[in-house]
Amino acid sequence: MAPGVTAPKKRATTAQQTWNAGLRGMPQPGRSVETPGACTTPKCGTKADTLDESDPALSGWTRAGVYGSREPDRVWCSGLCAAYGIALAELRLTVTARRKAEAARKKAAADA
């Protein structure tokens, strides 16, 4: 057995019984979740400036962008897709924007 890993007890403790019906060991893999990068909804992830925002078909969609990113604002069909898009936009922050954000965080920490 690997160092730092303890062998499972033969019987579940009362706490284990209360918490998870006494299950022990490695958890079972969860359900498969489709990644937002593979979203098949038409227009999901389209540049926001290319769409007519008064279009009723976009009602309930999310427009998201990150200041200082090379990535333009985009529209997303769901919150999950929007979170994926925001994460990508954050990864594409310009060097100048990263430096400004870091300086602002340091200033805020010093003022606190």
C-alpha positions in Angstrom: 0.0 0.0 0.0 1.3 3.5 -0.8 2.7 5.6 2.0 0.1 7.8 3.7 -2.8 5.6 2.7 -4.5 3.6 5.4 -6.2 0.3 4.8 -10.0 0.6 5.0 -11.6 -0.8 8.1 -13.7 -3.9 7.7 -16.8 -2.3 9.2 -18.1 1.2 8.7 -18.1 3.5 11.7 -21.3 5.1 13.0 -20.2 8.4 11.4 -19.7 6.7 8.0 -23.1 5.1 8.3 -24.7 8.5 9.0 -22.7 10.3 6.3 -22.7 8.0 3.3 -24.5 4.8 4.3 -21.2 3.2 5.2 -19.6 3.3 1.8 -15.8 3.2 1.8 -13.0 3.1 -0.8 -12.7 5.0 -4.0 -15.8 6.8 -5.3 -17.5 5.6 -8.4 -17.0 7.9 -11.5 -19.7 10.5 -11.8 -22.0 11.0 -14.8 -20.4 12.2 -17.9 -21.0 15.9 -18.5 -20.7 17.4 -22.0 -18.1 20.2 -22.0 -19.4 23.6 -23.1 -16.7 23.7 -25.8 -18.8 21.1 -27.6 -22.1 23.0 -27.2 -24.3 22.5 -30.3 -26.7 25.5 -29.8 -26.6 27.7 -32.8 -25.0 31.2 -32.2 -23.7 30.1 -28.7 -20.3 31.8 -28.3 -20.8 34.3 -31.2 -19.2 37.7 -30.9 -21.7 40.0 -29.3 -21.2 42.8 -31.7 -22.3 40.7 -34.6 -25.8 40.0 -33.2 -28.9 42.1 -32.9 -29.4 42.2 -29.1 -33.1 43.1 -29.6 -33.7 39.7 -31.2 -36.2 37.9 -29.1 -34.4 34.6 -29.8 -31.6 35.8 -27.6 -33.8 36.4 -24.6 -32.3 34.8 -21.5 -28.9 34.5 -23.1 -25.8 35.8 -21.3 -23.5 38.4 -22.7 -20.1 38.2 -21.1 -16.6 39.6 -21.5 -13.5 40.3 -19.5 -12.0 43.8 -19.4 -8.4 43.7 -20.8 -8.9 40.5 -22.6 -8.0 40.0 -26.3 -11.2 38.0 -26.5 -14.2 40.1 -27.5 -17.6 40.0 -25.6 -19.6 37.0 -26.6 -23.2 35.7 -26.1 -23.8 32.4 -24.5 -26.8 30.1 -24.4 -26.5 29.2 -20.7 -24.6 30.0 -17.5 -22.4 26.9 -18.0 -21.3 28.0 -21.4 -20.8 31.6 -20.2 -18.6 30.4 -17.4 -16.5 28.5 -19.9 -16.2 31.6 -22.1 -15.3 33.8 -19.3 -12.5 31.4 -18.2 -11.2 31.4 -21.8 -11.3 35.2 -21.9 -9.4 35.4 -18.5 -6.7 33.2 -20.0 -6.4 35.6 -22.8 -5.8 38.7 -20.7 -3.1 41.0 -22.2 0.1 41.4 -20.2 -0.7 45.0 -19.4 -4.1 44.0 -18.0 -2.6 41.3 -15.9 -0.1 43.7 -14.4 -2.8 46.3 -13.7 -5.0 43.6 -12.0 -2.1 42.4 -9.9 -1.2 46.0 -8.8 -4.8 46.6 -7.9 -4.9 43.4 -5.8 -1.7 44.4 -4.0 -3.0 47.9 -3.3 -6.3 46.6 -2.0 -4.5 44.2 0.3 -2.2 46.9 1.6 -5.2 49.3 2.3 -7.1 46.6 4.2 
